[in-house]
Amino acid sequence: MCINEEMKIAAARAISAMVDEVALAKGTVVPDIFDGVAPRVAQAVRDAAIKSGACRPGEAQDYSAIC
């Protein structure tokens, strides 16, 4: 499976959604890696891959149980 633009955008949006206005005001533009970034990004990219047709639902592993 190749990573497509939809998957990249989904990853970026998942990361940006984790940074609130207070953090932005302090100059933080990337969330702390220990704040559950990996499972959220994995789920967003998985969903985008399915939606864009890059993979079928049965092919996409659910990484939320792993992270």
C-alpha positions in Angstrom: 0.0 0.0 0.0 1.3 3.5 -0.9 0.7 6.5 1.3 -1.5 8.9 -0.5 -2.3 12.6 0.0 -5.5 11.9 1.9 -3.6 9.8 4.4 -0.9 12.5 4.9 -3.6 15.2 5.4 -5.4 12.9 7.9 -2.2 12.5 9.9 -1.5 16.2 9.9 -5.1 17.0 11.0 -5.0 14.4 13.8 -1.8 15.9 15.1 -3.0 19.5 14.8 -6.3 18.7 16.5 -4.3 17.8 19.6 -2.8 21.3 20.1 -5.2 23.7 21.7 -5.3 27.5 21.8 -3.5 27.6 25.2 -0.6 25.5 23.8 -0.4 27.6 20.7 -0.2 30.7 22.7 2.8 29.2 24.5 4.4 28.5 21.2 3.7 24.8 21.2 2.9 23.6 17.7 3.4 19.8 18.1 1.7 17.8 20.9 3.8 15.8 23.4 4.4 12.3 21.9 3.3 10.8 25.2 -0.2 12.3 24.9 -1.6 9.5 22.8 -0.4 10.9 19.4 0.4 7.5 17.8 -3.0 5.8 18.3 -4.9 8.9 17.1 -2.7 9.3 14.0 -2.8 5.6 13.2 -6.6 5.6 13.4 -6.9 8.7 11.3 -4.6 7.3 8.6 -6.3 4.0 8.7 -9.7 5.6 8.1 -8.4 7.8 5.3 -6.8 4.8 3.6 -10.1 3.0 3.7 -12.1 6.0 2.6 -9.7 6.8 -0.3 -9.7 3.2 -1.5 -6.0 2.7 -0.7 -7.0 -0.4 1.3 -10.2 -2.3 2.1 -11.5 -2.5 5.7 -10.4 -6.1 6.1 -6.8 -5.2 5.1 -6.4 -2.3 7.6 -5.2 -3.4 11.1 -6.7 -1.8 14.1 -3.6 -0.3 15.8 -5.5 1.3 18.7 -5.2 -1.9 20.7 -1.4 -1.9 20.2 -0.5 1.7 21.0 
